[in-house]
Amino acid sequence: MRTLSLPDFDPIEVVRGALASFSATSDGNVHETNIRKIQEFYSRTELPPHTLKITLEDLSALREVEHLGNGYWLPTPTRAVSLDSDTSLLVSIAPTTELQRHFPSVRRVGLGRLVATAQVGCLPTQSLNSWRGTSDLDTPTWVRTQIQSAANVFRPSIAPVDIEAFSVKAASNRSRSARREPAWTSITNRRLSAWNGVSLFRTKLGPSQYRYFLGKLTSSRALLEGPAVADNLSMQYGLASLLGEPLTVLTRSQSMVMVVTLPLAVPRSVRRILSALCEADPKTYGYVWLCRQPECWPTIKSAFQELGCEIANYE
């Protein structure tokens, strides 16, 4: 039987091209495009149909396009996001080859495109924090604020039988140095991790779904339940830092590539920058990322530091 091979198309560039073409107007503006048009175009490439949804989600995460609902997508304005004095992230729905016609220094890194800042002085700009969707508070400070603001809202509650509490464990193996990872323990554990008496708890909603909330345990092990936690990833990173046991991001250099191993999935604002500037190892479900451009590492490292992580090299 003849082995079938896929065409040499990059899904994200295909969808960029389709959206750029379908949304353009004669007066230089853009309008929304319906998913059916994109699906029809995409089907001609013979790329797997399921990759279209993933690609649109990636473009939305990069903030190159916005989902308006009801199957309509709208490209966002082309703009530059400064990473440092020399390099910017170019956010645009235009395919990379089209951008290179106007800005010769444009190059792909991860799913995003880098450009020499000096070449895009004519473009609108957006701050890195604004593009990432972050505030001026680092994650540990945000967690401290969340806990302090909940001081008067803890109420007696019946502890579910499957309730678990967040903690940090030390882990190591032969090929890696000692590191800290998240762990979930029974509330019968007398050494429950707590900051100012407050812990992070979770209970199961389904096979892989949990409800997260802040809470306290009294001296008699009765549960006082506090507010729900929507961003449980940020809460875990920030709380570990406040406990003096920051989670460890491991790095090593391999053939001119920085390999980054995460202790836990990262919040959306950090994943956004990893997706733009790095390549995800497809076998690790988003836990290992490859940074091939040295000029990107300071920006990535800063994002991890804002999370409150410890960064350790294990070469």
N, C-alpha and C positions, 0 to 999 in steps of 0.2 A: 504494500500500500504506500502511495506517495505521501511523504510528510508535508503537511500544510504549514506554510510560514506566513506570519503576519507582515503586512507592508511596513516599510521603514518610515512610519509616521510617528511623530511625538504627539500624543493626545492633547497636551496642553497648548501646543502651538497650532494644532488643527482648530481647536475651539476658539482660541484667540483670533485666528484668521476669520472664522465664521462670524463671530460676534462683531468684529471690527467692520466687516463687509456689510452684514445685514443691518447694522444699527446706524450706519453713516447716512447723512442727508446731503442734498445738493448744496445747502447753505453752510456746510461745515459743522453742523451740530449732530447730535445723536438722538435716537429714539429707542424705545424698548423693543426687544425681539422675543417672539414666542418660542418656547422650547421645541415645538413641532418643526419649525424651520431648521433649527439647529440639528434635531434628530435626523431629518431628511438628508442634510448635508453630511452628517457624521456617518450615516449608514453607507455612503459611497466609498468611504476609506477602508472598509472591511475591518476596522478596529472593533474589538469586542464591545457590544452595545452597553454593557454595564459600566464601562470605563467613562462614559459620558457624565453620569451623575457624579462620580468621584472627581472628575476634572472640573466640573462646574463648582463643586464645593471647594476645591483647591483655589480656583480663581477668586471665589468669594472670600476665602480666608486671606488671600493676598490683597484684598480690597481693590482688585482691578475691575470687578463687576459686582452689582448689587441685585439680589433677588427681590423683585417687587411683589411676588405672590402670584397665584393663578397661572404659573408657568411663564411669567415674563421676567426678562433679565435686561439690565441697563448698565452699560459700561460707565465707569467713573472717569473723571478727567485725568488726563496724563499729568503726572507731577513727579517731583524729585524729593526723596527723603534722605537727608544728609546722614551718613554714617560717621564721617570724619571730614576734615578739611579738604581731602582730595577725592573722596569716593562717595557716591550717592546710590541709593536704590531707586531704580526707575520704575515707577508704578504706572502701567499702561496696558490697555487691552490689545494694543498693536502687537503683531508677531515680532519676534526678535529680529528676523531678517529685515523687516520694515524699519524698525528702530535703528538698525545699523546703517541704513541709508542716510539717516539724518544725524546720527551721533556715532561716529566711527569706533569709539571706545566701548560701546555696549557689548556685554558678554553675559552668557547665562551662568548663574551659580544656583544650584538647587532649582527651585521653580521660578525664582526671581531673576532680575537682570541688574547688573552693576554698570555704572557709567562714571566717567570722569566728571567731577562736579563742575569743572571749568567749562564743560561743553553744554551744560544745561542751565546756564544762567538765565535763559529766556523763559524757562518753564515755571509754573507755580510750584511752591514748595509746601511740604507738610512736615511737621516735627516728627521725630522717631516715636516719641511717646504717644502722640495723637494717632499715628498710623497703627501702632501696636494696640491702642486702646487702653493705655495704662494711665494712672494718676501720678502725682509727684511722690506718693507714699511708697516706700518699699514694702515688701510683703510682710516681714515681721512687724513693722509699725502698723500696717493695716489690721493684722490679727490682734495686736494689742488693743487697738481702738475698738474692734468688734467685741472683744471680751469685756472690756471696761464698760462699754455702752449697754451690755446685757446684765449688768450687776444686779438690777432689781427685777428681773423678769423670770427668775428660776422658780418653778412650781413643782410640788410633789407629783410624782408620776409612777406608774407601775412599770417596772423594767421588763421588757420582753425577754423571753428565754434565750433568744439568739443575739442579744445585745453584745457589742464588742467596743473596746476602748482603744484609741490610737496610742501607740508607743513607738519608740525607736529602738532598733536592735543593731548590734555590731555584727558584721559579717565579713568573711574573708575566704579565699580559696588559694590554691597553689599559684595561680597565675595573676592574682590581683592583690593589691594591698588591702589592709583593713579599711572598711567603709561602713557608713551608717545607712540603714534602709528602714522604711516604715514597717511596722508590724501591728497587728490587731490582736488584742488579748482579752481574755474573760474579765469581767468586772470583779470576779472573786480574787483577782490578783491584788495583793495588799500593796504592791509597789506601783500603783496606777500612775501614769504620767499626767501631771496637771500643772498648769501655770496659774498662780493666784487662786488655786483650788478649783479651776475650771478645766475640764477635759473635753476631748472630741469623741463622740460616740457615733455608732452606726447600727442600724438594724436592717435586715433583709426585706426587700419588697418583691424580689423575684430571683431567678437563678443567678443573674449577674447585676442586679440593681439593688441599690441601698438608699436608705434615708439617713442623712447626716445631721447631727445637731450638737450644740454645746450643752453641757450638763455638769452636775456636781454629784458626788457621793457623800452622804453624811457619815459620821463616825459609825453609825449602825448599818451602813451600806445601803441606805435608802436612796433612791434616785430623785434628784431635783432636775427637771428638764427645762432647758432654755430654748433660745431661738434656733430655727432650722438654719442649716448652712448650705447655701446654694453652690458656692465655689469651694468644694471640698479639697481640691488639689492645692490651691493657694493656702487654705487653712492648714493642711498637713505640712507644707514646706515652712510656712511662717511659724507655726506652733513648735516644730522641731527646733527652729533657730532660737525661739524664746526659751525653750527648755535647756539651751546650751548644748544640744546634740544635733547640729545641723545635718541634714541629709547630704550624702556625698555624691557629687558628679565626678566620674572618673574620666580621665583623658589620657591618651597616649598618641605618639606620633608613629605613623606607619606609612613608609614610602611617600613622604611629603604630604600625607593626609593626616589631619587631626581627627582621631576617632573618639567620639563622645558617648559615654554610657550613662544613662539616667537611672536614678534609684526608683523613679516613679514617673508616670505620665506627667506632663507639664501643663499648666494653665494655657488657655487659648492664646493669650498675648505673647507667651514665650514660644509656643508651637508655631505661631505665625512667623516669627523671625527665624526659627529653625527651618521651616519649610521654604522660606525665601532664600536663605543663604547656605543651606546644607542639603545633603541627600540622605534620605532615610534608608537604613538597611531594611529591605522588605521582609527579612526573616525574623525581625525582632519586635514587630508590632509597635514601632515608634520609640523603642528604648535605646537604640543605637543610631547615631547620626554621624555622617562623614562631612567634615569641613575641608574643602579642597583649596580654598583661597585664604592665605594667611591674613590678608587685610580684613577679613570678616570676623576673625576670632575675637578681637577686642570688643566688638559689639555684642557678640554672643556671650562672652564671658561676663560682661556687664549685666546682661539679662539674668544670668544665673546668680550673680551676686545680689541683685535686687530681690531674688527669691529667698535669699538667706542661706544659700547652699554653701557647703564646703567643696572646693575644687581640688582634686588630688590627681597627680600624675602617677601612673602605675607601669611605667616602662621598666 
